[in-house]
């Protein structure tokens, strides 16, 4: 399932509050509109919820792809992000 792949990959890369906030802000998202990352939050669960919110939002796929583009700019050597991007772009 794509949401689980997204949550696993993003949770592995962006697993701290600072990294989460940085990638989301860099992608142009308003942090007040997304869940707060902190306390005992498990990165996988956090990113699964972010996926759900973005996918069902007004721009859906476009927002997810923009987030992955920024993630790839921050971690250009990561080989999982481009594959995830393809998977999301081909989802109907």
PyMOL Python script that loads the backbone (N, CA, C, O; Angstrom):
from pymol import cmd

cmd.read_pdbstr("""\
ATOM      1  N   UNK A   1       0.837  -1.176   0.000  1.00  0.00           N
ATOM      2  CA  UNK A   1       0.000   0.000   0.000  1.00  0.00           C
ATOM      3  C   UNK A   1       0.886   1.245   0.000  1.00  0.00           C
ATOM      4  O   UNK A   1       1.883   1.314   0.719  1.00  0.00           O
ATOM      5  N   UNK A   2       0.507   2.217  -0.813  1.00  0.00           N
ATOM      6  CA  UNK A   2       1.347   3.398  -0.986  1.00  0.00           C
ATOM      7  C   UNK A   2       1.503   4.187   0.313  1.00  0.00           C
ATOM      8  O   UNK A   2       2.596   4.663   0.619  1.00  0.00           O
ATOM      9  N   UNK A   3       0.424   4.329   1.073  1.00  0.00           N
ATOM     10  CA  UNK A   3       0.517   5.118   2.304  1.00  0.00           C
ATOM     11  C   UNK A   3       1.535   4.507   3.266  1.00  0.00           C
ATOM     12  O   UNK A   3       2.235   5.230   3.975  1.00  0.00           O
ATOM     13  N   UNK A   4       1.615   3.187   3.290  1.00  0.00           N
ATOM     14  CA  UNK A   4       2.586   2.532   4.166  1.00  0.00           C
ATOM     15  C   UNK A   4       4.009   2.711   3.642  1.00  0.00           C
ATOM     16  O   UNK A   4       4.932   2.945   4.422  1.00  0.00           O
ATOM     17  N   UNK A   5       4.190   2.605   2.338  1.00  0.00           N
ATOM     18  CA  UNK A   5       5.508   2.853   1.751  1.00  0.00           C
ATOM     19  C   UNK A   5       5.957   4.281   2.044  1.00  0.00           C
ATOM     20  O   UNK A   5       7.092   4.520   2.458  1.00  0.00           O
ATOM     21  N   UNK A   6       5.047   5.221   1.823  1.00  0.00           N
ATOM     22  CA  UNK A   6       5.332   6.633   2.084  1.00  0.00           C
ATOM     23  C   UNK A   6       5.734   6.826   3.540  1.00  0.00           C
ATOM     24  O   UNK A   6       6.749   7.462   3.827  1.00  0.00           O
ATOM     25  N   UNK A   7       4.938   6.276   4.466  1.00  0.00           N
ATOM     26  CA  UNK A   7       5.199   6.430   5.899  1.00  0.00           C
ATOM     27  C   UNK A   7       6.526   5.805   6.301  1.00  0.00           C
ATOM     28  O   UNK A   7       7.264   6.381   7.100  1.00  0.00           O
ATOM     29  N   UNK A   8       6.836   4.638   5.758  1.00  0.00           N
ATOM     30  CA  UNK A   8       8.106   3.981   6.090  1.00  0.00           C
ATOM     31  C   UNK A   8       9.302   4.778   5.581  1.00  0.00           C
ATOM     32  O   UNK A   8      10.263   5.005   6.317  1.00  0.00           O
ATOM     33  N   UNK A   9       9.241   5.196   4.336  1.00  0.00           N
ATOM     34  CA  UNK A   9      10.372   5.919   3.736  1.00  0.00           C
ATOM     35  C   UNK A   9      10.564   7.279   4.408  1.00  0.00           C
ATOM     36  O   UNK A   9      11.671   7.630   4.817  1.00  0.00           O
ATOM     37  N   UNK A  10       9.471   8.039   4.516  1.00  0.00           N
ATOM     38  CA  UNK A  10       9.586   9.375   5.114  1.00  0.00           C
ATOM     39  C   UNK A  10       9.946   9.272   6.599  1.00  0.00           C
ATOM     40  O   UNK A  10      10.694  10.105   7.111  1.00  0.00           O
ATOM     41  N   UNK A  11       9.427   8.272   7.286  1.00  0.00           N
ATOM     42  CA  UNK A  11       9.756   8.085   8.699  1.00  0.00           C
ATOM     43  C   UNK A  11      11.212   7.735   8.916  1.00  0.00           C
ATOM     44  O   UNK A  11      11.815   8.150   9.905  1.00  0.00           O
ATOM     45  N   UNK A  12      11.784   6.966   7.988  1.00  0.00           N
ATOM     46  CA  UNK A  12      13.209   6.626   8.083  1.00  0.00           C
ATOM     47  C   UNK A  12      14.093   7.855   7.859  1.00  0.00           C
ATOM     48  O   UNK A  12      15.119   8.021   8.518  1.00  0.00           O
ATOM     49  N   UNK A  13      13.686   8.702   6.931  1.00  0.00           N
ATOM     50  CA  UNK A  13      14.499   9.869   6.576  1.00  0.00           C
ATOM     51  C   UNK A  13      14.245  11.037   7.524  1.00  0.00           C
ATOM     52  O   UNK A  13      15.178  11.676   8.009  1.00  0.00           O
ATOM     53  N   UNK A  14      12.973  11.300   7.777  1.00  0.00           N
ATOM     54  CA  UNK A  14      12.573  12.449   8.585  1.00  0.00           C
ATOM     55  C   UNK A  14      11.901  11.939   9.855  1.00  0.00           C
ATOM     56  O   UNK A  14      10.677  11.845   9.934  1.00  0.00           O
ATOM     57  N   UNK A  15      12.720  11.614  10.837  1.00  0.00           N
ATOM     58  CA  UNK A  15      12.230  10.996  12.056  1.00  0.00           C
ATOM     59  C   UNK A  15      12.372  11.852  13.293  1.00  0.00           C
ATOM     60  O   UNK A  15      12.107  11.393  14.404  1.00  0.00           O
ATOM     61  N   UNK A  16      12.789  13.102  13.111  1.00  0.00           N
ATOM     62  CA  UNK A  16      12.899  14.019  14.248  1.00  0.00           C
ATOM     63  C   UNK A  16      12.022  15.235  13.986  1.00  0.00           C
ATOM     64  O   UNK A  16      11.710  15.553  12.839  1.00  0.00           O
ATOM     65  N   UNK A  17      11.634  15.899  15.044  1.00  0.00           N
ATOM     66  CA  UNK A  17      10.773  17.078  14.890  1.00  0.00           C
ATOM     67  C   UNK A  17      11.423  18.121  13.987  1.00  0.00           C
ATOM     68  O   UNK A  17      10.760  18.691  13.120  1.00  0.00           O
ATOM     69  N   UNK A  18      12.702  18.373  14.181  1.00  0.00           N
ATOM     70  CA  UNK A  18      13.394  19.384  13.389  1.00  0.00           C
ATOM     71  C   UNK A  18      13.395  19.021  11.899  1.00  0.00           C
ATOM     72  O   UNK A  18      13.136  19.878  11.053  1.00  0.00           O
ATOM     73  N   UNK A  19      13.681  17.770  11.580  1.00  0.00           N
ATOM     74  CA  UNK A  19      13.722  17.369  10.172  1.00  0.00           C
ATOM     75  C   UNK A  19      12.331  17.376   9.543  1.00  0.00           C
ATOM     76  O   UNK A  19      12.171  17.738   8.378  1.00  0.00           O
ATOM     77  N   UNK A  20      11.327  16.972  10.321  1.00  0.00           N
ATOM     78  CA  UNK A  20       9.938  16.979   9.835  1.00  0.00           C
ATOM     79  C   UNK A  20       9.508  18.406   9.515  1.00  0.00           C
ATOM     80  O   UNK A  20       9.002  18.683   8.427  1.00  0.00           O
ATOM     81  N   UNK A  21       9.713  19.304  10.465  1.00  0.00           N
ATOM     82  CA  UNK A  21       9.297  20.685  10.259  1.00  0.00           C
ATOM     83  C   UNK A  21      10.052  21.325   9.098  1.00  0.00           C
ATOM     84  O   UNK A  21       9.473  22.092   8.328  1.00  0.00           O
ATOM     85  N   UNK A  22      11.326  21.017   8.970  1.00  0.00           N
ATOM     86  CA  UNK A  22      12.128  21.600   7.888  1.00  0.00           C
ATOM     87  C   UNK A  22      11.618  21.160   6.521  1.00  0.00           C
ATOM     88  O   UNK A  22      11.431  22.000   5.640  1.00  0.00           O
ATOM     89  N   UNK A  23      11.390  19.882   6.326  1.00  0.00           N
ATOM     90  CA  UNK A  23      10.949  19.414   5.009  1.00  0.00           C
ATOM     91  C   UNK A  23       9.544  19.913   4.693  1.00  0.00           C
ATOM     92  O   UNK A  23       9.252  20.243   3.543  1.00  0.00           O
ATOM     93  N   UNK A  24       8.674  19.972   5.692  1.00  0.00           N
ATOM     94  CA  UNK A  24       7.316  20.466   5.444  1.00  0.00           C
ATOM     95  C   UNK A  24       7.309  21.958   5.128  1.00  0.00           C
ATOM     96  O   UNK A  24       6.630  22.396   4.200  1.00  0.00           O
ATOM     97  N   UNK A  25       8.065  22.737   5.898  1.00  0.00           N
ATOM     98  CA  UNK A  25       8.152  24.183   5.608  1.00  0.00           C
ATOM     99  C   UNK A  25       8.782  24.428   4.241  1.00  0.00           C
ATOM    100  O   UNK A  25       8.309  25.268   3.474  1.00  0.00           O
ATOM    101  N   UNK A  26       9.844  23.696   3.941  1.00  0.00           N
ATOM    102  CA  UNK A  26      10.521  23.850   2.646  1.00  0.00           C
ATOM    103  C   UNK A  26       9.599  23.512   1.484  1.00  0.00           C
ATOM    104  O   UNK A  26       9.774  24.009   0.372  1.00  0.00           O
ATOM    105  N   UNK A  27       8.615  22.660   1.755  1.00  0.00           N
ATOM    106  CA  UNK A  27       7.654  22.251   0.728  1.00  0.00           C
ATOM    107  C   UNK A  27       6.469  23.209   0.638  1.00  0.00           C
ATOM    108  O   UNK A  27       5.587  23.038  -0.202  1.00  0.00           O
ATOM    109  N   UNK A  28       6.455  24.211   1.503  1.00  0.00           N
ATOM    110  CA  UNK A  28       5.421  25.228   1.452  1.00  0.00           C
ATOM    111  C   UNK A  28       4.169  24.931   2.264  1.00  0.00           C
ATOM    112  O   UNK A  28       3.142  25.587   2.084  1.00  0.00           O
ATOM    113  N   UNK A  29       4.243  23.951   3.155  1.00  0.00           N
ATOM    114  CA  UNK A  29       3.079  23.605   3.950  1.00  0.00           C
ATOM    115  C   UNK A  29       3.006  24.451   5.211  1.00  0.00           C
ATOM    116  O   UNK A  29       4.027  24.814   5.795  1.00  0.00           O
ATOM    117  N   UNK A  30       1.790  24.757   5.618  1.00  0.00           N
ATOM    118  CA  UNK A  30       1.534  25.458   6.864  1.00  0.00           C
ATOM    119  C   UNK A  30       1.498  24.410   7.970  1.00  0.00           C
ATOM    120  O   UNK A  30       0.611  23.555   7.989  1.00  0.00           O
ATOM    121  N   UNK A  31       2.444  24.471   8.879  1.00  0.00           N
ATOM    122  CA  UNK A  31       2.531  23.460   9.937  1.00  0.00           C
ATOM    123  C   UNK A  31       1.290  23.443  10.820  1.00  0.00           C
ATOM    124  O   UNK A  31       0.979  22.414  11.419  1.00  0.00           O
ATOM    125  N   UNK A  32       0.585  24.549  10.911  1.00  0.00           N
ATOM    126  CA  UNK A  32      -0.627  24.604  11.730  1.00  0.00           C
ATOM    127  C   UNK A  32      -1.746  23.742  11.147  1.00  0.00           C
ATOM    128  O   UNK A  32      -2.690  23.389  11.854  1.00  0.00           O
ATOM    129  N   UNK A  33      -1.646  23.406   9.872  1.00  0.00           N
ATOM    130  CA  UNK A  33      -2.671  22.603   9.212  1.00  0.00           C
ATOM    131  C   UNK A  33      -2.366  21.106   9.230  1.00  0.00           C
ATOM    132  O   UNK A  33      -3.145  20.299   8.723  1.00  0.00           O
ATOM    133  N   UNK A  34      -1.232  20.747   9.818  1.00  0.00           N
ATOM    134  CA  UNK A  34      -0.815  19.346   9.871  1.00  0.00           C
ATOM    135  C   UNK A  34      -0.636  18.925  11.332  1.00  0.00           C
ATOM    136  O   UNK A  34      -0.500  19.776  12.211  1.00  0.00           O
ATOM    137  N   UNK A  35      -0.636  17.622  11.590  1.00  0.00           N
ATOM    138  CA  UNK A  35      -0.439  17.161  12.969  1.00  0.00           C
ATOM    139  C   UNK A  35       0.914  17.628  13.516  1.00  0.00           C
ATOM    140  O   UNK A  35       1.865  17.830  12.761  1.00  0.00           O
ATOM    141  N   UNK A  36       0.981  17.790  14.810  1.00  0.00           N
ATOM    142  CA  UNK A  36       2.229  18.172  15.467  1.00  0.00           C
ATOM    143  C   UNK A  36       3.092  16.934  15.664  1.00  0.00           C
ATOM    144  O   UNK A  36       2.613  15.885  16.096  1.00  0.00           O
ATOM    145  N   UNK A  37       4.366  17.076  15.341  1.00  0.00           N
ATOM    146  CA  UNK A  37       5.309  15.986  15.557  1.00  0.00           C
ATOM    147  C   UNK A  37       6.030  16.270  16.861  1.00  0.00           C
ATOM    148  O   UNK A  37       6.737  17.271  16.976  1.00  0.00           O
ATOM    149  N   UNK A  38       5.859  15.407  17.830  1.00  0.00           N
ATOM    150  CA  UNK A  38       6.532  15.625  19.096  1.00  0.00           C
ATOM    151  C   UNK A  38       6.102  14.591  20.108  1.00  0.00           C
ATOM    152  O   UNK A  38       5.243  13.751  19.839  1.00  0.00           O
ATOM    153  N   UNK A  39       6.703  14.662  21.261  1.00  0.00           N
ATOM    154  CA  UNK A  39       6.370  13.729  22.330  1.00  0.00           C
ATOM    155  C   UNK A  39       6.709  12.304  21.946  1.00  0.00           C
ATOM    156  O   UNK A  39       7.826  12.002  21.526  1.00  0.00           O
ATOM    157  N   UNK A  40       5.735  11.443  22.098  1.00  0.00           N
ATOM    158  CA  UNK A  40       5.941  10.016  21.841  1.00  0.00           C
ATOM    159  C   UNK A  40       5.465   9.601  20.442  1.00  0.00           C
ATOM    160  O   UNK A  40       5.137   8.437  20.213  1.00  0.00           O
ATOM    161  N   UNK A  41       5.432  10.542  19.530  1.00  0.00           N
ATOM    162  CA  UNK A  41       4.965  10.248  18.176  1.00  0.00           C
ATOM    163  C   UNK A  41       5.942   9.308  17.476  1.00  0.00           C
ATOM    164  O   UNK A  41       7.154   9.522  17.496  1.00  0.00           O
ATOM    165  N   UNK A  42       5.400   8.281  16.867  1.00  0.00           N
ATOM    166  CA  UNK A  42       6.198   7.346  16.071  1.00  0.00           C
ATOM    167  C   UNK A  42       6.244   7.898  14.655  1.00  0.00           C
ATOM    168  O   UNK A  42       5.194   8.157  14.066  1.00  0.00           O
ATOM    169  N   UNK A  43       7.454   8.087  14.087  1.00  0.00           N
ATOM    170  CA  UNK A  43       7.543   8.678  12.746  1.00  0.00           C
ATOM    171  C   UNK A  43       6.641   8.009  11.711  1.00  0.00           C
ATOM    172  O   UNK A  43       6.009   8.698  10.909  1.00  0.00           O
ATOM    173  N   UNK A  44       6.574   6.686  11.717  1.00  0.00           N
ATOM    174  CA  UNK A  44       5.730   5.976  10.754  1.00  0.00           C
ATOM    175  C   UNK A  44       4.275   6.437  10.860  1.00  0.00           C
ATOM    176  O   UNK A  44       3.641   6.726   9.845  1.00  0.00           O
ATOM    177  N   UNK A  45       3.750   6.505  12.076  1.00  0.00           N
ATOM    178  CA  UNK A  45       2.357   6.908  12.288  1.00  0.00           C
ATOM    179  C   UNK A  45       2.146   8.364  11.872  1.00  0.00           C
ATOM    180  O   UNK A  45       1.123   8.709  11.280  1.00  0.00           O
ATOM    181  N   UNK A  46       3.119   9.202  12.186  1.00  0.00           N
ATOM    182  CA  UNK A  46       3.018  10.615  11.813  1.00  0.00           C
ATOM    183  C   UNK A  46       2.921  10.765  10.303  1.00  0.00           C
ATOM    184  O   UNK A  46       2.032  11.457   9.805  1.00  0.00           O
ATOM    185  N   UNK A  47       3.826  10.122   9.565  1.00  0.00           N
ATOM    186  CA  UNK A  47       3.853  10.274   8.116  1.00  0.00           C
ATOM    187  C   UNK A  47       2.658   9.599   7.446  1.00  0.00           C
ATOM    188  O   UNK A  47       2.227  10.024   6.374  1.00  0.00           O
ATOM    189  N   UNK A  48       2.131   8.571   8.059  1.00  0.00           N
ATOM    190  CA  UNK A  48       0.924   7.941   7.516  1.00  0.00           C
ATOM    191  C   UNK A  48      -0.249   8.921   7.596  1.00  0.00           C
ATOM    192  O   UNK A  48      -1.054   9.008   6.669  1.00  0.00           O
ATOM    193  N   UNK A  49      -0.338   9.644   8.685  1.00  0.00           N
ATOM    194  CA  UNK A  49      -1.391  10.646   8.839  1.00  0.00           C
ATOM    195  C   UNK A  49      -1.185  11.826   7.881  1.00  0.00           C
ATOM    196  O   UNK A  49      -2.147  12.336   7.306  1.00  0.00           O
ATOM    197  N   UNK A  50       0.055  12.252   7.713  1.00  0.00           N
ATOM    198  CA  UNK A  50       0.347  13.327   6.755  1.00  0.00           C
ATOM    199  C   UNK A  50      -0.056  12.887   5.350  1.00  0.00           C
ATOM    200  O   UNK A  50      -0.653  13.661   4.602  1.00  0.00           O
ATOM    201  N   UNK A  51       0.267  11.659   4.994  1.00  0.00           N
ATOM    202  CA  UNK A  51      -0.126  11.139   3.681  1.00  0.00           C
ATOM    203  C   UNK A  51      -1.647  11.224   3.516  1.00  0.00           C
ATOM    204  O   UNK A  51      -2.140  11.692   2.490  1.00  0.00           O
ATOM    205  N   UNK A  52      -2.373  10.775   4.516  1.00  0.00           N
ATOM    206  CA  UNK A  52      -3.839  10.778   4.443  1.00  0.00           C
ATOM    207  C   UNK A  52      -4.375  12.200   4.264  1.00  0.00           C
ATOM    208  O   UNK A  52      -5.254  12.442   3.437  1.00  0.00           O
ATOM    209  N   UNK A  53      -3.847  13.113   5.030  1.00  0.00           N
ATOM    210  CA  UNK A  53      -4.302  14.506   4.957  1.00  0.00           C
ATOM    211  C   UNK A  53      -4.004  15.102   3.582  1.00  0.00           C
ATOM    212  O   UNK A  53      -4.865  15.736   2.972  1.00  0.00           O
ATOM    213  N   UNK A  54      -2.785  14.894   3.103  1.00  0.00           N
ATOM    214  CA  UNK A  54      -2.419  15.473   1.806  1.00  0.00           C
ATOM    215  C   UNK A  54      -3.166  14.808   0.661  1.00  0.00           C
ATOM    216  O   UNK A  54      -3.649  15.486  -0.246  1.00  0.00           O
ATOM    217  N   UNK A  55      -3.263  13.482   0.701  1.00  0.00           N
ATOM    218  CA  UNK A  55      -3.925  12.759  -0.401  1.00  0.00           C
ATOM    219  C   UNK A  55      -5.385  13.170  -0.536  1.00  0.00           C
ATOM    220  O   UNK A  55      -5.895  13.292  -1.650  1.00  0.00           O
ATOM    221  N   UNK A  56      -6.059  13.384   0.587  1.00  0.00           N
ATOM    222  CA  UNK A  56      -7.474  13.736   0.547  1.00  0.00           C
ATOM    223  C   UNK A  56      -7.693  15.243   0.452  1.00  0.00           C
ATOM    224  O   UNK A  56      -8.832  15.705   0.396  1.00  0.00           O
ATOM    225  N   UNK A  57      -6.617  16.001   0.433  1.00  0.00           N
ATOM    226  CA  UNK A  57      -6.729  17.456   0.348  1.00  0.00           C
ATOM    227  C   UNK A  57      -7.058  17.940  -1.051  1.00  0.00           C
ATOM    228  O   UNK A  57      -7.230  17.151  -1.981  1.00  0.00           O
ATOM    229  N   UNK A  58      -7.139  19.236  -1.176  1.00  0.00           N
ATOM    230  CA  UNK A  58      -7.530  19.885  -2.429  1.00  0.00           C
ATOM    231  C   UNK A  58      -6.609  19.528  -3.593  1.00  0.00           C
ATOM    232  O   UNK A  58      -7.079  19.300  -4.707  1.00  0.00           O
ATOM    233  N   UNK A  59      -5.311  19.480  -3.343  1.00  0.00           N
ATOM    234  CA  UNK A  59      -4.354  19.212  -4.419  1.00  0.00           C
ATOM    235  C   UNK A  59      -3.866  17.777  -4.439  1.00  0.00           C
ATOM    236  O   UNK A  59      -3.259  17.344  -5.419  1.00  0.00           O
ATOM    237  N   UNK A  60      -4.121  17.029  -3.370  1.00  0.00           N
ATOM    238  CA  UNK A  60      -3.821  15.608  -3.310  1.00  0.00           C
ATOM    239  C   UNK A  60      -2.440  15.216  -3.805  1.00  0.00           C
ATOM    240  O   UNK A  60      -1.426  15.522  -3.177  1.00  0.00           O
ATOM    241  N   UNK A  61      -2.421  14.546  -4.919  1.00  0.00           N
ATOM    242  CA  UNK A  61      -1.186  14.012  -5.499  1.00  0.00           C
ATOM    243  C   UNK A  61      -0.131  15.105  -5.697  1.00  0.00           C
ATOM    244  O   UNK A  61       1.054  14.879  -5.453  1.00  0.00           O
ATOM    245  N   UNK A  62      -0.561  16.273  -6.133  1.00  0.00           N
ATOM    246  CA  UNK A  62       0.375  17.376  -6.385  1.00  0.00           C
ATOM    247  C   UNK A  62       1.148  17.752  -5.116  1.00  0.00           C
ATOM    248  O   UNK A  62       2.357  17.974  -5.168  1.00  0.00           O
ATOM    249  N   UNK A  63       0.453  17.822  -3.985  1.00  0.00           N
ATOM    250  CA  UNK A  63       1.110  18.145  -2.711  1.00  0.00           C
ATOM    251  C   UNK A  63       2.105  17.060  -2.305  1.00  0.00           C
ATOM    252  O   UNK A  63       3.210  17.362  -1.853  1.00  0.00           O
ATOM    253  N   UNK A  64       1.713  15.806  -2.468  1.00  0.00           N
ATOM    254  CA  UNK A  64       2.613  14.702  -2.124  1.00  0.00           C
ATOM    255  C   UNK A  64       3.859  14.715  -3.005  1.00  0.00           C
ATOM    256  O   UNK A  64       4.970  14.514  -2.515  1.00  0.00           O
ATOM    257  N   UNK A  65       3.680  14.948  -4.289  1.00  0.00           N
ATOM    258  CA  UNK A  65       4.816  14.966  -5.207  1.00  0.00           C
ATOM    259  C   UNK A  65       5.750  16.134  -4.906  1.00  0.00           C
ATOM    260  O   UNK A  65       6.970  15.993  -4.992  1.00  0.00           O
ATOM    261  N   UNK A  66       5.184  17.283  -4.557  1.00  0.00           N
ATOM    262  CA  UNK A  66       6.008  18.444  -4.188  1.00  0.00           C
ATOM    263  C   UNK A  66       6.826  18.125  -2.945  1.00  0.00           C
ATOM    264  O   UNK A  66       8.011  18.451  -2.881  1.00  0.00           O
ATOM    265  N   UNK A  67       6.206  17.494  -1.965  1.00  0.00           N
ATOM    266  CA  UNK A  67       6.913  17.101  -0.749  1.00  0.00           C
ATOM    267  C   UNK A  67       8.047  16.134  -1.066  1.00  0.00           C
ATOM    268  O   UNK A  67       9.145  16.269  -0.527  1.00  0.00           O
ATOM    269  N   UNK A  68       7.795  15.174  -1.923  1.00  0.00           N
ATOM    270  CA  UNK A  68       8.842  14.210  -2.296  1.00  0.00           C
ATOM    271  C   UNK A  68       9.961  14.880  -3.088  1.00  0.00           C
ATOM    272  O   UNK A  68      11.125  14.508  -2.942  1.00  0.00           O
ATOM    273  N   UNK A  69       9.626  15.862  -3.922  1.00  0.00           N
ATOM    274  CA  UNK A  69      10.661  16.592  -4.660  1.00  0.00           C
ATOM    275  C   UNK A  69      11.610  17.314  -3.710  1.00  0.00           C
ATOM    276  O   UNK A  69      12.826  17.304  -3.904  1.00  0.00           O
ATOM    277  N   UNK A  70      11.046  17.937  -2.686  1.00  0.00           N
ATOM    278  CA  UNK A  70      11.880  18.630  -1.698  1.00  0.00           C
ATOM    279  C   UNK A  70      12.689  17.623  -0.890  1.00  0.00           C
ATOM    280  O   UNK A  70      13.866  17.851  -0.611  1.00  0.00           O
ATOM    281  N   UNK A  71      12.067  16.518  -0.517  1.00  0.00           N
ATOM    282  CA  UNK A  71      12.793  15.477   0.223  1.00  0.00           C
ATOM    283  C   UNK A  71      13.983  14.978  -0.590  1.00  0.00           C
ATOM    284  O   UNK A  71      15.063  14.748  -0.046  1.00  0.00           O
ATOM    285  N   UNK A  72      13.779  14.812  -1.889  1.00  0.00           N
ATOM    286  CA  UNK A  72      14.863  14.336  -2.753  1.00  0.00           C
ATOM    287  C   UNK A  72      15.964  15.389  -2.884  1.00  0.00           C
ATOM    288  O   UNK A  72      17.142  15.041  -2.966  1.00  0.00           O
ATOM    289  N   UNK A  73      15.598  16.662  -2.904  1.00  0.00           N
ATOM    290  CA  UNK A  73      16.620  17.726  -2.943  1.00  0.00           C
ATOM    291  C   UNK A  73      17.454  17.703  -1.672  1.00  0.00           C
ATOM    292  O   UNK A  73      18.657  17.960  -1.710  1.00  0.00           O
ATOM    293  N   UNK A  74      16.815  17.397  -0.545  1.00  0.00           N
ATOM    294  CA  UNK A  74      17.539  17.355   0.725  1.00  0.00           C
ATOM    295  C   UNK A  74      18.377  16.084   0.862  1.00  0.00           C
ATOM    296  O   UNK A  74      19.403  16.080   1.542  1.00  0.00           O
ATOM    297  N   UNK A  75      17.935  15.012   0.214  1.00  0.00           N
ATOM    298  CA  UNK A  75      18.632  13.721   0.272  1.00  0.00           C
ATOM    299  C   UNK A  75      18.759  13.144  -1.137  1.00  0.00           C
ATOM    300  O   UNK A  75      18.122  12.141  -1.457  1.00  0.00           O
ATOM    301  N   UNK A  76      19.583  13.779  -1.985  1.00  0.00           N
ATOM    302  CA  UNK A  76      19.669  13.367  -3.387  1.00  0.00           C
ATOM    303  C   UNK A  76      20.180  11.944  -3.605  1.00  0.00           C
ATOM    304  O   UNK A  76      19.952  11.367  -4.668  1.00  0.00           O
ATOM    305  N   UNK A  77      20.852  11.381  -2.639  1.00  0.00           N
ATOM    306  CA  UNK A  77      21.370  10.026  -2.779  1.00  0.00           C
ATOM    307  C   UNK A  77      20.364   8.941  -2.418  1.00  0.00           C
ATOM    308  O   UNK A  77      20.651   7.754  -2.570  1.00  0.00           O
ATOM    309  N   UNK A  78      19.204   9.334  -1.946  1.00  0.00           N
ATOM    310  CA  UNK A  78      18.208   8.352  -1.531  1.00  0.00           C
ATOM    311  C   UNK A  78      17.544   7.746  -2.758  1.00  0.00           C
ATOM    312  O   UNK A  78      16.950   8.466  -3.560  1.00  0.00           O
ATOM    313  N   UNK A  79      17.637   6.446  -2.909  1.00  0.00           N
ATOM    314  CA  UNK A  79      17.083   5.773  -4.095  1.00  0.00           C
ATOM    315  C   UNK A  79      15.619   5.401  -3.934  1.00  0.00           C
ATOM    316  O   UNK A  79      14.974   5.026  -4.913  1.00  0.00           O
ATOM    317  N   UNK A  80      15.075   5.493  -2.724  1.00  0.00           N
ATOM    318  CA  UNK A  80      13.677   5.115  -2.496  1.00  0.00           C
ATOM    319  C   UNK A  80      12.706   6.228  -2.878  1.00  0.00           C
ATOM    320  O   UNK A  80      11.597   5.952  -3.334  1.00  0.00           O
ATOM    321  N   UNK A  81      13.111   7.476  -2.696  1.00  0.00           N
ATOM    322  CA  UNK A  81      12.208   8.596  -2.971  1.00  0.00           C
ATOM    323  C   UNK A  81      11.765   8.626  -4.436  1.00  0.00           C
ATOM    324  O   UNK A  81      10.569   8.765  -4.690  1.00  0.00           O
ATOM    325  N   UNK A  82      12.670   8.502  -5.408  1.00  0.00           N
ATOM    326  CA  UNK A  82      12.203   8.518  -6.802  1.00  0.00           C
ATOM    327  C   UNK A  82      11.225   7.387  -7.121  1.00  0.00           C
ATOM    328  O   UNK A  82      10.280   7.584  -7.885  1.00  0.00           O
ATOM    329  N   UNK A  83      11.443   6.215  -6.546  1.00  0.00           N
ATOM    330  CA  UNK A  83      10.524   5.096  -6.775  1.00  0.00           C
ATOM    331  C   UNK A  83       9.159   5.374  -6.167  1.00  0.00           C
ATOM    332  O   UNK A  83       8.132   5.063  -6.768  1.00  0.00           O
ATOM    333  N   UNK A  84       9.148   5.956  -4.985  1.00  0.00           N
ATOM    334  CA  UNK A  84       7.898   6.326  -4.339  1.00  0.00           C
ATOM    335  C   UNK A  84       7.183   7.405  -5.142  1.00  0.00           C
ATOM    336  O   UNK A  84       5.959   7.386  -5.273  1.00  0.00           O
ATOM    337  N   UNK A  85       7.952   8.340  -5.676  1.00  0.00           N
ATOM    338  CA  UNK A  85       7.369   9.404  -6.494  1.00  0.00           C
ATOM    339  C   UNK A  85       6.668   8.825  -7.725  1.00  0.00           C
ATOM    340  O   UNK A  85       5.565   9.246  -8.071  1.00  0.00           O
ATOM    341  N   UNK A  86       7.303   7.873  -8.374  1.00  0.00           N
ATOM    342  CA  UNK A  86       6.701   7.221  -9.534  1.00  0.00           C
ATOM    343  C   UNK A  86       5.423   6.507  -9.130  1.00  0.00           C
ATOM    344  O   UNK A  86       4.399   6.604  -9.807  1.00  0.00           O
ATOM    345  N   UNK A  87       5.497   5.794  -8.027  1.00  0.00           N
ATOM    346  CA  UNK A  87       4.326   5.045  -7.536  1.00  0.00           C
ATOM    347  C   UNK A  87       3.142   5.980  -7.274  1.00  0.00           C
ATOM    348  O   UNK A  87       2.010   5.669  -7.645  1.00  0.00           O
ATOM    349  N   UNK A  88       3.400   7.103  -6.647  1.00  0.00           N
ATOM    350  CA  UNK A  88       2.322   8.049  -6.349  1.00  0.00           C
ATOM    351  C   UNK A  88       1.815   8.715  -7.617  1.00  0.00           C
ATOM    352  O   UNK A  88       0.610   8.905  -7.777  1.00  0.00           O
ATOM    353  N   UNK A  89       2.718   9.070  -8.520  1.00  0.00           N
ATOM    354  CA  UNK A  89       2.289   9.740  -9.750  1.00  0.00           C
ATOM    355  C   UNK A  89       1.454   8.843 -10.639  1.00  0.00           C
ATOM    356  O   UNK A  89       0.662   9.339 -11.441  1.00  0.00           O
ATOM    357  N   UNK A  90       1.610   7.542 -10.518  1.00  0.00           N
ATOM    358  CA  UNK A  90       0.856   6.598 -11.348  1.00  0.00           C
ATOM    359  C   UNK A  90      -0.425   6.103 -10.674  1.00  0.00           C
ATOM    360  O   UNK A  90      -1.199   5.369 -11.288  1.00  0.00           O
ATOM    361  N   UNK A  91      -0.653   6.491  -9.433  1.00  0.00           N
ATOM    362  CA  UNK A  91      -1.848   6.059  -8.711  1.00  0.00           C
ATOM    363  C   UNK A  91      -3.057   6.828  -9.205  1.00  0.00           C
ATOM    364  O   UNK A  91      -2.997   8.033  -9.448  1.00  0.00           O
ATOM    365  N   UNK A  92      -4.141   6.111  -9.346  1.00  0.00           N
ATOM    366  CA  UNK A  92      -5.378   6.758  -9.819  1.00  0.00           C
ATOM    367  C   UNK A  92      -6.327   7.000  -8.685  1.00  0.00           C
ATOM    368  O   UNK A  92      -7.416   7.534  -8.894  1.00  0.00           O
TER     369      UNK A  92
END
""", "prot")
cmd.dss("prot")
cmd.show_as("cartoon", "prot")
cmd.util.cbc("prot")
cmd.orient("prot")
